[in-house]
Amino acid sequence: MVELKTKQDLHLARKFFHICTGMMAMGVTYYFSFTGKQAAFIAGGIGIIGLLNELLRFKFSKINQIFLFIVKPFARQEETHSFSGLTYYCFGVALCFYFYPWPIANLAIYYLIFADPIASLCGQIWGQKKIIKNKSIIGSLAFATICFLINIIYLNINDNPLLNNSMFLILSPLVGAFSEFLVIKDDNLSIPLISGLGLYLLSLI
């Protein structure tokens, strides 16, 4: 059996892969000027292919071993016989693009791309004091800080009157950090969906 890292490891390669794949996907979306629905169907299609691959490797141990050997630098031990984070990642992005307005979906997905791995890294290094389970105060502060920086950068590039106000800038990072606690199956699924919902409600206010 292939030896893999666990959630307790820093696993920098996985965090780097998480950011790079997200940025590549967003880059392709912008380059081809996809609409939210188009991006949702593409991400969902990739997620379905990933899901079929997961079911296939669960059924055939040899395929599972080959798959884990190929993705060894990025996979976790917990994913040996469970769905990988990348599958949840695709479905989280797809649902976010499908249900939320374009700027909201973009922000929520950027929270997933950047805030999630950076908060995880900070929490593992400095987050000895836990709030609940494996969530630390330092990790949550890092998550909120990255979300705030994403807001500043995104809103400077894309001037949107619905989002560009002080209340949104202050509260949306807290919404992002809160979404990290409400894990639905996997944070790659819950962060974009929950933060997207919170951002959408804030935009209405």
Solvent accessible surface area in square Angstrom, and as a share of the most:
residue,aa,sasa,rsa
1,M,142,0.63
2,V,23,0.14
3,E,145,0.65
4,L,21,0.10
5,K,102,0.43
6,T,45,0.26
7,K,102,0.43
8,Q,149,0.66
9,D,57,0.30
10,L,75,0.37
11,H,7,0.03
12,L,106,0.53
13,A,43,0.33
14,R,38,0.14
15,K,20,0.08
16,F,141,0.59
17,F,64,0.27
18,H,23,0.10
19,I,42,0.21
20,C,41,0.25
21,T,33,0.19
22,G,2,0.02
23,M,82,0.36
24,M,134,0.60
25,A,54,0.42
26,M,3,0.01
27,G,36,0.35
28,V,73,0.42
29,T,11,0.06
30,Y,94,0.36
31,Y,175,0.67
32,F,123,0.51
33,S,90,0.58
34,F,49,0.20
35,T,76,0.44
36,G,17,0.16
37,K,101,0.43
38,Q,91,0.40
39,A,6,0.05
40,A,5,0.04
41,F,143,0.59
42,I,79,0.40
43,A,15,0.12
44,G,13,0.12
45,G,30,0.29
46,I,96,0.49
47,G,0,0.00
48,I,93,0.47
49,I,120,0.61
50,G,22,0.21
51,L,55,0.27
52,L,109,0.54
53,N,50,0.25
54,E,2,0.01
55,L,92,0.46
56,L,84,0.42
57,R,1,0.00
58,F,70,0.29
59,K,153,0.65
60,F,93,0.39
61,S,80,0.51
62,K,135,0.57
63,I,62,0.31
64,N,3,0.02
65,Q,69,0.30
66,I,93,0.47
67,F,46,0.19
68,L,1,0.00
69,F,145,0.60
70,I,119,0.61
71,V,36,0.20
72,K,95,0.40
73,P,70,0.44
74,F,65,0.27
75,A,8,0.06
76,R,49,0.18
77,Q,68,0.30
78,E,77,0.35
79,E,15,0.07
80,T,8,0.05
81,H,134,0.60
82,S,50,0.32
83,F,70,0.29
84,S,17,0.11
85,G,3,0.03
86,L,85,0.42
87,T,9,0.05
88,Y,39,0.15
89,Y,16,0.06
90,C,17,0.10
91,F,52,0.22
92,G,0,0.00
93,V,15,0.09
94,A,8,0.06
95,L,67,0.33
96,C,0,0.00
97,F,6,0.03
98,Y,90,0.34
99,F,132,0.55
100,Y,32,0.12
101,P,58,0.36
102,W,80,0.28
103,P,25,0.16
104,I,3,0.01
105,A,0,0.00
106,N,0,0.00
107,L,0,0.00
108,A,0,0.00
109,I,2,0.01
110,Y,27,0.10
111,Y,0,0.00
112,L,0,0.00
113,I,0,0.00
114,F,55,0.23
115,A,0,0.00
116,D,13,0.07
117,P,7,0.04
118,I,55,0.28
119,A,1,0.01
120,S,39,0.25
121,L,50,0.25
122,C,23,0.14
123,G,10,0.10
124,Q,58,0.26
125,I,71,0.36
126,W,149,0.52
127,G,3,0.03
128,Q,141,0.63
129,K,146,0.62
130,K,102,0.43
131,I,83,0.42
132,I,87,0.44
133,K,189,0.80
134,N,95,0.49
135,K,29,0.12
136,S,5,0.03
137,I,67,0.34
138,I,68,0.35
139,G,5,0.05
140,S,15,0.10
141,L,108,0.54
142,A,16,0.12
143,F,0,0.00
144,A,17,0.13
145,T,74,0.43
146,I,30,0.15
147,C,0,0.00
148,F,85,0.35
149,L,88,0.44
150,I,19,0.09
151,N,0,0.00
152,I,61,0.31
153,I,107,0.55
154,Y,16,0.06
155,L,9,0.05
156,N,118,0.61
157,I,131,0.66
158,N,61,0.31
159,D,117,0.61
160,N,33,0.17
161,P,118,0.74
162,L,112,0.56
163,L,1,0.01
164,N,75,0.38
165,N,66,0.34
166,S,81,0.52
167,M,100,0.44
168,F,2,0.01
169,L,35,0.17
170,I,113,0.57
171,L,64,0.32
172,S,0,0.00
173,P,7,0.04
174,L,105,0.52
175,V,32,0.18
176,G,0,0.00
177,A,11,0.09
178,F,115,0.48
179,S,0,0.00
180,E,12,0.05
181,F,45,0.19
182,L,79,0.40
183,V,71,0.41
184,I,88,0.44
185,K,167,0.71
186,D,30,0.15
187,D,36,0.19
188,N,11,0.06
189,L,26,0.13
190,S,0,0.00
191,I,0,0.00
192,P,0,0.00
193,L,36,0.18
194,I,31,0.16
195,S,0,0.00
196,G,0,0.00
197,L,90,0.45
198,G,14,0.14
199,L,0,0.00
200,Y,75,0.28
201,L,93,0.46
202,L,22,0.11
203,S,14,0.09
204,L,115,0.57
205,I,145,0.74
